[in-house]
């Protein structure tokens, strides 16, 4: 059901924040990184986008042993689009 929410409303910030809390409580790091990336892609505030990309990168590195994914989250956003390789993934 939770994955269905992500599929149906991937840019609904209210749903994403609720899923963030649920996935944190469950320790579902893979789903949590997806929510963080979607939040970073959806939000307009640069500070919040940076927070979510950093959180996604830390989880990729420390919990999921995915250094390449982590590096993509930590890279500087594109000046033209504001996106990183991490925030543009689903």
N, CA, C and O atoms as CSV, one atom per row, in Angstrom:
chain,resi,resn,atom,element,x,y,z
A,1,UNK,N,N,0.809,-1.189,0.000
A,1,UNK,CA,C,0.000,0.000,0.000
A,1,UNK,C,C,0.863,1.268,0.000
A,1,UNK,O,O,0.555,2.233,-0.700
A,2,UNK,N,N,1.942,1.261,0.787
A,2,UNK,CA,C,2.805,2.443,0.851
A,2,UNK,C,C,3.474,2.707,-0.497
A,2,UNK,O,O,3.576,3.854,-0.931
A,3,UNK,N,N,3.926,1.647,-1.150
A,3,UNK,CA,C,4.558,1.812,-2.452
A,3,UNK,C,C,3.554,2.339,-3.473
A,3,UNK,O,O,3.916,3.092,-4.377
A,4,UNK,N,N,2.294,1.943,-3.325
A,4,UNK,CA,C,1.241,2.440,-4.211
A,4,UNK,C,C,1.081,3.942,-4.041
A,4,UNK,O,O,0.895,4.662,-5.023
A,5,UNK,N,N,1.151,4.419,-2.810
A,5,UNK,CA,C,1.074,5.869,-2.558
A,5,UNK,C,C,2.193,6.595,-3.298
A,5,UNK,O,O,1.969,7.654,-3.884
A,6,UNK,N,N,3.392,6.027,-3.272
A,6,UNK,CA,C,4.515,6.649,-3.977
A,6,UNK,C,C,4.271,6.670,-5.482
A,6,UNK,O,O,4.586,7.651,-6.155
A,7,UNK,N,N,3.713,5.587,-6.003
A,7,UNK,CA,C,3.470,5.510,-7.438
A,7,UNK,C,C,2.372,6.480,-7.883
A,7,UNK,O,O,2.482,7.115,-8.932
A,8,UNK,N,N,1.311,6.587,-7.074
A,8,UNK,CA,C,0.167,7.409,-7.455
A,8,UNK,C,C,0.391,8.900,-7.237
A,8,UNK,O,O,-0.123,9.723,-7.995
A,9,UNK,N,N,1.159,9.254,-6.203
A,9,UNK,CA,C,1.341,10.672,-5.869
A,9,UNK,C,C,2.807,10.986,-5.564
A,9,UNK,O,O,3.130,11.394,-4.448
A,10,UNK,N,N,3.693,10.801,-6.542
A,10,UNK,CA,C,5.118,10.986,-6.276
A,10,UNK,C,C,5.538,12.428,-6.002
A,10,UNK,O,O,6.665,12.659,-5.565
A,11,UNK,N,N,4.665,13.401,-6.246
A,11,UNK,CA,C,5.017,14.797,-6.009
A,11,UNK,C,C,4.125,15.448,-4.963
A,11,UNK,O,O,4.130,16.671,-4.824
A,12,UNK,N,N,3.362,14.650,-4.228
A,12,UNK,CA,C,2.503,15.163,-3.167
A,12,UNK,C,C,3.338,15.245,-1.886
A,12,UNK,O,O,3.621,14.228,-1.254
A,13,UNK,N,N,3.723,16.456,-1.517
A,13,UNK,CA,C,4.624,16.653,-0.384
A,13,UNK,C,C,4.021,16.118,0.917
A,13,UNK,O,O,4.736,15.545,1.739
A,14,UNK,N,N,2.728,16.299,1.106
A,14,UNK,CA,C,2.083,15.802,2.328
A,14,UNK,C,C,2.226,14.295,2.427
A,14,UNK,O,O,2.570,13.774,3.488
A,15,UNK,N,N,1.968,13.595,1.345
A,15,UNK,CA,C,2.106,12.136,1.330
A,15,UNK,C,C,3.560,11.742,1.546
A,15,UNK,O,O,3.846,10.818,2.307
A,16,UNK,N,N,4.473,12.430,0.887
A,16,UNK,CA,C,5.893,12.107,1.019
A,16,UNK,C,C,6.387,12.282,2.456
A,16,UNK,O,O,7.148,11.451,2.952
A,17,UNK,N,N,5.963,13.349,3.124
A,17,UNK,CA,C,6.391,13.581,4.509
A,17,UNK,C,C,5.819,12.499,5.434
A,17,UNK,O,O,6.492,12.046,6.360
A,18,UNK,N,N,4.584,12.094,5.178
A,18,UNK,CA,C,3.995,11.016,5.977
A,18,UNK,C,C,4.737,9.702,5.738
A,18,UNK,O,O,5.007,8.958,6.681
A,19,UNK,N,N,5.065,9.421,4.485
A,19,UNK,CA,C,5.812,8.209,4.173
A,19,UNK,C,C,7.223,8.261,4.759
A,19,UNK,O,O,7.766,7.236,5.172
A,20,UNK,N,N,7.807,9.439,4.793
A,20,UNK,CA,C,9.127,9.600,5.408
A,20,UNK,C,C,9.093,9.101,6.845
A,20,UNK,O,O,9.964,8.336,7.257
A,21,UNK,N,N,8.109,9.521,7.599
A,21,UNK,CA,C,7.995,9.112,8.993
A,21,UNK,C,C,7.777,7.598,9.115
A,21,UNK,O,O,8.387,6.946,9.963
A,22,UNK,N,N,6.919,7.055,8.278
A,22,UNK,CA,C,6.628,5.620,8.327
A,22,UNK,C,C,7.872,4.803,7.993
A,22,UNK,O,O,8.196,3.847,8.698
A,23,UNK,N,N,8.567,5.175,6.926
A,23,UNK,CA,C,9.759,4.427,6.527
A,23,UNK,C,C,10.880,4.572,7.543
A,23,UNK,O,O,11.642,3.628,7.754
A,24,UNK,N,N,10.999,5.742,8.181
A,24,UNK,CA,C,11.987,5.916,9.248
A,24,UNK,C,C,11.695,4.954,10.393
A,24,UNK,O,O,12.597,4.277,10.887
A,25,UNK,N,N,10.434,4.896,10.813
A,25,UNK,CA,C,10.048,4.022,11.927
A,25,UNK,C,C,10.271,2.552,11.592
A,25,UNK,O,O,10.651,1.770,12.464
A,26,UNK,N,N,10.041,2.171,10.345
A,26,UNK,CA,C,10.209,0.782,9.919
A,26,UNK,C,C,11.668,0.426,9.646
A,26,UNK,O,O,12.017,-0.751,9.559
A,27,UNK,N,N,12.509,1.433,9.511
A,27,UNK,CA,C,13.901,1.176,9.151
A,27,UNK,C,C,14.050,0.742,7.700
A,27,UNK,O,O,15.004,0.046,7.354
A,28,UNK,N,N,13.113,1.150,6.851
A,28,UNK,CA,C,13.136,0.809,5.432
A,28,UNK,C,C,13.973,1.857,4.697
A,28,UNK,O,O,13.443,2.816,4.136
A,29,UNK,N,N,15.285,1.653,4.714
A,29,UNK,CA,C,16.213,2.644,4.189
A,29,UNK,C,C,16.101,2.833,2.685
A,29,UNK,O,O,16.244,3.954,2.198
A,30,UNK,N,N,15.854,1.782,1.950
A,30,UNK,CA,C,15.734,1.908,0.494
A,30,UNK,C,C,14.535,2.788,0.129
A,30,UNK,O,O,14.649,3.684,-0.708
A,31,UNK,N,N,13.396,2.529,0.755
A,31,UNK,CA,C,12.210,3.344,0.477
A,31,UNK,C,C,12.399,4.768,0.969
A,31,UNK,O,O,11.922,5.715,0.343
A,32,UNK,N,N,13.085,4.920,2.076
A,32,UNK,CA,C,13.328,6.246,2.631
A,32,UNK,C,C,14.194,7.080,1.691
A,32,UNK,O,O,13.943,8.271,1.511
A,33,UNK,N,N,15.212,6.464,1.090
A,33,UNK,CA,C,16.034,7.224,0.141
A,33,UNK,C,C,15.202,7.649,-1.062
A,33,UNK,O,O,15.397,8.741,-1.597
A,34,UNK,N,N,14.283,6.801,-1.487
A,34,UNK,CA,C,13.410,7.172,-2.612
A,34,UNK,C,C,12.543,8.378,-2.243
A,34,UNK,O,O,12.384,9.301,-3.042
A,35,UNK,N,N,11.987,8.365,-1.038
A,35,UNK,CA,C,11.175,9.489,-0.576
A,35,UNK,C,C,12.028,10.747,-0.498
A,35,UNK,O,O,11.590,11.814,-0.927
A,36,UNK,N,N,13.229,10.641,0.040
A,36,UNK,CA,C,14.112,11.804,0.129
A,36,UNK,C,C,14.414,12.372,-1.263
A,36,UNK,O,O,14.396,13.588,-1.456
A,37,UNK,N,N,14.689,11.492,-2.227
A,37,UNK,CA,C,14.975,11.965,-3.590
A,37,UNK,C,C,13.756,12.647,-4.200
A,37,UNK,O,O,13.886,13.674,-4.866
A,38,UNK,N,N,12.576,12.080,-3.974
A,38,UNK,CA,C,11.352,12.694,-4.499
A,38,UNK,C,C,11.083,14.049,-3.847
A,38,UNK,O,O,10.660,14.988,-4.521
A,39,UNK,N,N,11.325,14.152,-2.545
A,39,UNK,CA,C,11.157,15.440,-1.871
A,39,UNK,C,C,12.131,16.469,-2.443
A,39,UNK,O,O,11.750,17.612,-2.699
A,40,UNK,N,N,13.371,16.069,-2.641
A,40,UNK,CA,C,14.374,16.987,-3.191
A,40,UNK,C,C,13.992,17.431,-4.602
A,40,UNK,O,O,14.244,18.573,-4.989
A,41,UNK,N,N,13.393,16.540,-5.356
A,41,UNK,CA,C,12.980,16.865,-6.722
A,41,UNK,C,C,11.755,17.785,-6.726
A,41,UNK,O,O,11.609,18.623,-7.616
A,42,UNK,N,N,10.884,17.629,-5.737
A,42,UNK,CA,C,9.613,18.345,-5.706
A,42,UNK,C,C,9.715,19.726,-5.066
A,42,UNK,O,O,9.098,20.680,-5.540
A,43,UNK,N,N,10.489,19.831,-3.996
A,43,UNK,CA,C,10.565,21.085,-3.240
A,43,UNK,C,C,11.347,22.152,-4.007
A,43,UNK,O,O,12.259,21.845,-4.775
A,44,UNK,N,N,10.974,23.398,-3.783
A,44,UNK,CA,C,11.641,24.529,-4.445
A,44,UNK,C,C,12.713,25.165,-3.567
A,44,UNK,O,O,13.630,25.808,-4.077
A,45,UNK,N,N,12.606,24.990,-2.250
A,45,UNK,CA,C,13.542,25.590,-1.300
A,45,UNK,C,C,14.891,24.864,-1.375
A,45,UNK,O,O,14.975,23.666,-1.105
A,46,UNK,N,N,15.941,25.603,-1.744
A,46,UNK,CA,C,17.260,24.994,-1.923
A,46,UNK,C,C,17.801,24.352,-0.649
A,46,UNK,O,O,18.436,23.299,-0.705
A,47,UNK,N,N,17.555,24.980,0.496
A,47,UNK,CA,C,18.059,24.426,1.760
A,47,UNK,C,C,17.391,23.087,2.071
A,47,UNK,O,O,18.055,22.147,2.510
A,48,UNK,N,N,16.092,23.001,1.847
A,48,UNK,CA,C,15.385,21.734,2.075
A,48,UNK,C,C,15.817,20.676,1.074
A,48,UNK,O,O,15.984,19.508,1.426
A,49,UNK,N,N,15.994,21.085,-0.164
A,49,UNK,CA,C,16.462,20.131,-1.180
A,49,UNK,C,C,17.820,19.568,-0.779
A,49,UNK,O,O,18.055,18.364,-0.883
A,50,UNK,N,N,18.713,20.441,-0.321
A,50,UNK,CA,C,20.042,20.000,0.109
A,50,UNK,C,C,19.949,19.053,1.297
A,50,UNK,O,O,20.682,18.067,1.369
A,51,UNK,N,N,19.054,19.349,2.223
A,51,UNK,CA,C,18.872,18.487,3.401
A,51,UNK,C,C,18.456,17.084,2.979
A,51,UNK,O,O,19.012,16.097,3.461
A,52,UNK,N,N,17.481,16.993,2.083
A,52,UNK,CA,C,16.988,15.677,1.668
A,52,UNK,C,C,18.004,14.929,0.809
A,52,UNK,O,O,18.130,13.711,0.932
A,53,UNK,N,N,18.726,15.630,-0.052
A,53,UNK,CA,C,19.757,14.957,-0.838
A,53,UNK,C,C,20.893,14.458,0.048
A,53,UNK,O,O,21.424,13.369,-0.173
A,54,UNK,N,N,21.264,15.250,1.045
A,54,UNK,CA,C,22.299,14.823,1.986
A,54,UNK,C,C,21.843,13.597,2.767
A,54,UNK,O,O,22.601,12.642,2.937
A,55,UNK,N,N,20.607,13.629,3.239
A,55,UNK,CA,C,20.074,12.482,3.986
A,55,UNK,C,C,20.049,11.233,3.107
A,55,UNK,O,O,20.398,10.145,3.565
A,56,UNK,N,N,19.638,11.385,1.849
A,56,UNK,CA,C,19.624,10.244,0.928
A,56,UNK,C,C,21.040,9.718,0.716
A,56,UNK,O,O,21.270,8.509,0.740
A,57,UNK,N,N,21.981,10.629,0.511
A,57,UNK,CA,C,23.370,10.220,0.310
A,57,UNK,C,C,23.939,9.484,1.503
A,57,UNK,O,O,24.631,8.478,1.345
A,58,UNK,N,N,23.654,9.976,2.692
A,58,UNK,CA,C,24.154,9.310,3.902
A,58,UNK,C,C,23.580,7.908,4.046
A,58,UNK,O,O,24.295,6.983,4.433
A,59,UNK,N,N,22.295,7.740,3.739
A,59,UNK,CA,C,21.699,6.407,3.808
A,59,UNK,C,C,22.283,5.478,2.745
A,59,UNK,O,O,22.566,4.313,3.023
A,60,UNK,N,N,22.462,5.992,1.534
A,60,UNK,CA,C,23.060,5.172,0.473
A,60,UNK,C,C,24.444,4.686,0.893
A,60,UNK,O,O,24.814,3.537,0.650
A,61,UNK,N,N,25.191,5.569,1.519
A,61,UNK,CA,C,26.563,5.234,1.902
A,61,UNK,C,C,26.616,4.333,3.130
A,61,UNK,O,O,27.252,3.279,3.101
A,62,UNK,N,N,25.957,4.738,4.202
A,62,UNK,CA,C,26.109,4.059,5.491
A,62,UNK,C,C,25.232,2.826,5.660
A,62,UNK,O,O,25.669,1.838,6.250
A,63,UNK,N,N,24.023,2.864,5.164
A,63,UNK,CA,C,23.078,1.772,5.412
A,63,UNK,C,C,22.911,0.816,4.244
A,63,UNK,O,O,22.649,-0.372,4.437
A,64,UNK,N,N,23.063,1.338,3.026
A,64,UNK,CA,C,22.790,0.511,1.849
A,64,UNK,C,C,24.056,0.107,1.094
A,64,UNK,O,O,23.987,-0.627,0.109
A,65,UNK,N,N,25.208,0.586,1.557
A,65,UNK,CA,C,26.506,0.276,0.924
A,65,UNK,C,C,26.469,0.528,-0.588
A,65,UNK,O,O,26.848,-0.328,-1.387
A,66,UNK,N,N,26.004,1.719,-0.954
A,66,UNK,CA,C,25.909,2.111,-2.358
A,66,UNK,C,C,26.667,3.424,-2.561
A,66,UNK,O,O,26.056,4.488,-2.670
A,67,UNK,N,N,27.998,3.346,-2.610
A,67,UNK,CA,C,28.797,4.575,-2.683
A,67,UNK,C,C,28.547,5.409,-3.940
A,67,UNK,O,O,28.605,6.637,-3.880
A,68,UNK,N,N,28.271,4.769,-5.071
A,68,UNK,CA,C,28.017,5.543,-6.293
A,68,UNK,C,C,26.713,6.337,-6.170
A,68,UNK,O,O,26.643,7.491,-6.594
A,69,UNK,N,N,25.697,5.723,-5.596
A,69,UNK,CA,C,24.432,6.423,-5.370
A,69,UNK,C,C,24.645,7.581,-4.392
A,69,UNK,O,O,24.105,8.671,-4.579
A,70,UNK,N,N,25.434,7.332,-3.355
A,70,UNK,CA,C,25.728,8.378,-2.371
A,70,UNK,C,C,26.424,9.555,-3.042
A,70,UNK,O,O,26.064,10.709,-2.813
A,71,UNK,N,N,27.417,9.260,-3.866
A,71,UNK,CA,C,28.163,10.319,-4.550
A,71,UNK,C,C,27.246,11.158,-5.435
A,71,UNK,O,O,27.404,12.376,-5.519
A,72,UNK,N,N,26.288,10.508,-6.093
A,72,UNK,CA,C,25.345,11.238,-6.948
A,72,UNK,C,C,24.512,12.216,-6.121
A,72,UNK,O,O,24.177,13.301,-6.594
A,73,UNK,N,N,24.182,11.839,-4.903
A,73,UNK,CA,C,23.391,12.721,-4.031
A,73,UNK,C,C,24.214,13.892,-3.511
A,73,UNK,O,O,23.678,14.972,-3.263
A,74,UNK,N,N,25.513,13.679,-3.346
A,74,UNK,CA,C,26.368,14.725,-2.789
A,74,UNK,C,C,26.907,15.689,-3.849
A,74,UNK,O,O,27.518,16.698,-3.493
A,75,UNK,N,N,26.701,15.411,-5.128
A,75,UNK,CA,C,27.256,16.281,-6.169
A,75,UNK,C,C,26.543,17.631,-6.205
A,75,UNK,O,O,25.420,17.771,-5.720
A,76,UNK,N,N,27.205,18.596,-6.777
A,76,UNK,CA,C,26.651,19.952,-6.910
A,76,UNK,C,C,25.505,19.921,-7.929
A,76,UNK,O,O,25.643,19.322,-8.995
A,77,UNK,N,N,24.366,20.569,-7.603
A,77,UNK,CA,C,23.249,20.608,-8.551
A,77,UNK,C,C,23.606,21.340,-9.836
A,77,UNK,O,O,24.449,22.237,-9.837
A,78,UNK,N,N,22.969,20.958,-10.911
A,78,UNK,CA,C,23.146,21.617,-12.203
A,78,UNK,C,C,22.652,23.061,-12.121
A,78,UNK,O,O,21.541,23.297,-11.645
A,79,UNK,N,N,23.446,24.029,-12.572
A,79,UNK,CA,C,22.994,25.423,-12.533
A,79,UNK,C,C,21.740,25.650,-13.384
A,79,UNK,O,O,20.904,26.490,-13.050
A,80,UNK,N,N,21.613,24.907,-14.472
A,80,UNK,CA,C,20.477,25.104,-15.374
A,80,UNK,C,C,19.172,24.576,-14.793
A,80,UNK,O,O,18.131,25.222,-14.909
A,81,UNK,N,N,19.227,23.394,-14.163
A,81,UNK,CA,C,17.992,22.754,-13.710
A,81,UNK,C,C,17.861,22.666,-12.198
A,81,UNK,O,O,16.760,22.486,-11.678
A,82,UNK,N,N,18.978,22.791,-11.488
A,82,UNK,CA,C,18.948,22.626,-10.038
A,82,UNK,C,C,18.905,21.176,-9.615
A,82,UNK,O,O,18.791,20.885,-8.425
A,83,UNK,N,N,18.995,20.257,-10.568
A,83,UNK,CA,C,18.893,18.827,-10.264
A,83,UNK,C,C,20.278,18.198,-10.155
A,83,UNK,O,O,21.253,18.691,-10.722
A,84,UNK,N,N,20.336,17.104,-9.416
A,84,UNK,CA,C,21.518,16.257,-9.374
A,84,UNK,C,C,21.138,14.914,-9.993
A,84,UNK,O,O,19.962,14.664,-10.257
A,85,UNK,N,N,22.115,14.061,-10.223
A,85,UNK,CA,C,21.787,12.718,-10.726
A,85,UNK,C,C,20.933,11.986,-9.695
A,85,UNK,O,O,20.081,11.178,-10.066
A,86,UNK,N,N,21.144,12.250,-8.420
A,86,UNK,CA,C,20.381,11.595,-7.363
A,86,UNK,C,C,18.926,12.053,-7.376
A,86,UNK,O,O,18.024,11.219,-7.304
A,87,UNK,N,N,18.679,13.346,-7.465
A,87,UNK,CA,C,17.307,13.854,-7.397
A,87,UNK,C,C,16.516,13.553,-8.660
A,87,UNK,O,O,15.286,13.615,-8.647
A,88,UNK,N,N,17.196,13.232,-9.741
A,88,UNK,CA,C,16.469,12.950,-10.967
A,88,UNK,C,C,16.142,11.465,-11.129
A,88,UNK,O,O,15.488,11.078,-12.098
A,89,UNK,N,N,16.588,10.640,-10.197
A,89,UNK,CA,C,16.283,9.201,-10.239
A,89,UNK,C,C,14.994,8.923,-9.517
A,89,UNK,O,O,14.563,9.695,-8.661
A,90,UNK,N,N,14.380,7.813,-9.869
A,90,UNK,CA,C,13.146,7.387,-9.194
A,90,UNK,C,C,13.354,6.076,-8.557
A,90,UNK,O,O,12.436,5.539,-7.936
